[in-house]
Amino acid sequence: MSTLKADTIQSTGGGAATLTKQYAFKMWVNFDQTGPTARDSFNLSSLTDVATGKTTVVMTNAMSDGNYSGSYFNNATNGTDAYNFSNAYTGAFGNSKSTDGRTSTTIITGSYASAYVDSGQVDVTVVGDLA
């Protein structure tokens, strides 16, 4: 059996190696929607507060088309009421994508009673092919 050890893998042009036709996350972010403020991320350009419970997530590198897949989890809190994954969800991932469908998506969070609320923690992941 052989062992491959490396500290850095680069493309032939000297930059970062690009994952293509592989099912790895192409973007992810963990953020506080009340800011919105990213705690940590990969391939995230910006977060834009659209309204209470609505945040637009913009990717640094575009996807190849608007048919990428994604998911999110939110743990919404509103005052003293805490909502968990099973009852904090009223919106949908990709409820509103950018015009070309490749660079951004709007995340909507809310209470089980269909009221939009900002979530203290939102985790977003995107898979698909980068442009």
Long-range contacts (C-beta under 8 A, 24 or more apart in sequence): 18-130, 19-130, 20-129, 20-130, 21-129, 23-127, 24-127, 25-125, 25-126, 25-127, 26-59, 26-61, 26-63, 26-68, 26-126, 26-127, 26-128, 26-129, 26-130, 27-57, 27-59, 27-60, 27-61, 27-70, 27-124, 27-125, 27-126, 28-123, 28-124, 28-125, 28-126, 29-57, 29-122, 29-123, 29-124, 30-121, 30-122, 30-123, 31-55, 31-121, 31-122, 31-124, 32-119, 32-120, 32-121, 32-122, 33-74, 33-107, 33-109, 33-118, 33-119, 33-120, 33-122, 34-118, 34-119, 34-120, 36-122, 43-126, 45-103, 50-106, 51-116, 52-116, 52-117, 52-118, 53-91, 53-108, 53-109, 53-110, 53-115, 53-116, 53-117, 53-118, 53-119, 54-91, 54-106, 54-107, 54-108, 54-109, 54-116, 55-106, 55-107, 55-122, 56-96, 56-104, 56-105, 56-106, 56-107, 57-104, 57-105, 57-106, 57-107, 57-124, 58-98, 58-103, 58-104, 59-103, 59-104, 59-126, 61-130, 61-131, 62-100, 62-102, 62-103, 62-130, 62-131, 63-101, 63-102, 63-103, 63-126, 63-128, 63-129, 63-130, 63-131, 64-102, 64-128, 64-129, 64-130, 64-131, 65-101, 65-102, 65-129, 66-97, 66-100, 66-101, 66-102, 67-101, 67-128, 68-102, 68-126, 68-127, 68-128, 68-129, 69-126, 69-127, 69-128, 70-94, 70-105, 70-124, 70-125, 70-126, 70-127, 71-124, 71-125, 72-107, 72-122, 72-123, 72-124, 72-125, 73-122, 73-123, 74-107, 74-109, 74-119, 74-121, 74-122, 74-123, 75-119, 75-120, 75-121, 76-109, 76-110, 76-111, 76-117, 76-118, 76-119, 76-120, 77-117, 77-119, 77-120, 78-111, 78-115, 78-117, 78-118, 81-111, 83-111, 83-112, 83-117, 87-111, 87-112, 88-112, 88-119, 90-114, 90-116, 91-116, 93-124, 102-131
